Amino acid sequence: MVGLLDFQGFEEINTPAAQPSNCIFMTIIDGKQLSEQIKNELAEEVKTIVQNGGKIPHLAAVLVGENPASKVYVRNKVRSCEQVGFKSTLVEKSADITEAELLQVVHNLNNDPDIDGFIVQLPLPNHINEEKVTLAIDPKKDVDGFHPVNFGRMALGMPCYLPATPFGIVTMLERYNIPTAGKHAVVIGRSNIVGTPMAILLSRKGKVGDCTVTVTHSRTHDLPGIVRQADIIVAAIGRANFVTADMVKPGAVVIDVGINRVEAPETKRGYRLVGDVDYDGVAEKCSFITPVPGGVGPMTVLSLLQNTLKASQKAIYGD
Ligand code: NAD
């Protein structure tokens, strides 16, 4: 499994894709702009909390090892916290930390009254069981929404911390007033952090929901034929440019979660990032599309902040 927080650093090194020149009806869902707007709203809320003598939301992030990408992602989260006036704490541990020691770190954060929520940056070194670590996190502080208690509550429609990426997508659909009721949504990919929760959220009753959902995956027969029936497509598989224009019904809403590196010798880094959707081809056919980068990624970071605010307000589990 790939950690959802593994995608939150890319936005700082890429600019959003452009709208194709011959496209008239399509709207780009600008996750970068929308996340900034909602961050400003969060910052205002924090100001009010401070004025009223309330507690400043406090997010902690645990980073294990020297993975340069993970460092960028964590830095991005810390910076986002600062942007909205949250407190943040970075707990850095070396890659040779034992599982027992890491579980103790989690235990300490669970019991620290000043920490409202925390995340453990994935992936963890091979000698550490990620599931064990996830299960050790107090569901009340599990602002990633990965703990089975939060996942189960989500499935039952109970108050919970939603997993950050699906939460970000729901926010996008809501803020862009994209109708979902009665629509056929096809989710491509069934991971625990994106595809499966996304399918549950879209099928649930609610403002963003009430869809008829089909989940497709690597064993699906005639995947293009199924995707072609979709009013809403959520692509979350990790295959560059997998969804092509011939798989998209005219007017469909296309949400591209994928983040893939493709070689680009002309660039400084030697690669560029693309989504699971062939953006240029598909953009000409659809009504809404998220670019990569600048779409779902920034919304994922934002969702983490929104969950942290809820945690500090005891909005999900009470005192
Ligand atoms: P994952 O590897 O855990 O799951 C991939 C899923 O895709 C699996 O369910 C698999 O069955 C399915 N799949 C793989 N190949 C397929 C194929 N050829 N046809 C149909 N289904 C296929 O991945 P994940 O963690 O869900 O991430 C998916 C993509 O989304 C990755 O590119 C990842 O980088 C990206 N991602 C982005 C964000 C973000 O914030 N933008 C967050 C999480 C993940």
Residues whose N, C-alpha, C, O or C-beta is under 5 A from the ligand:
A	BS01	NAD	M1 V2 L4 F7 T165 G189 R190 S191 V194 G195 T216 H217 S218 A236 I237 G238 V257 G258 I259 N260 V296 G297 T300
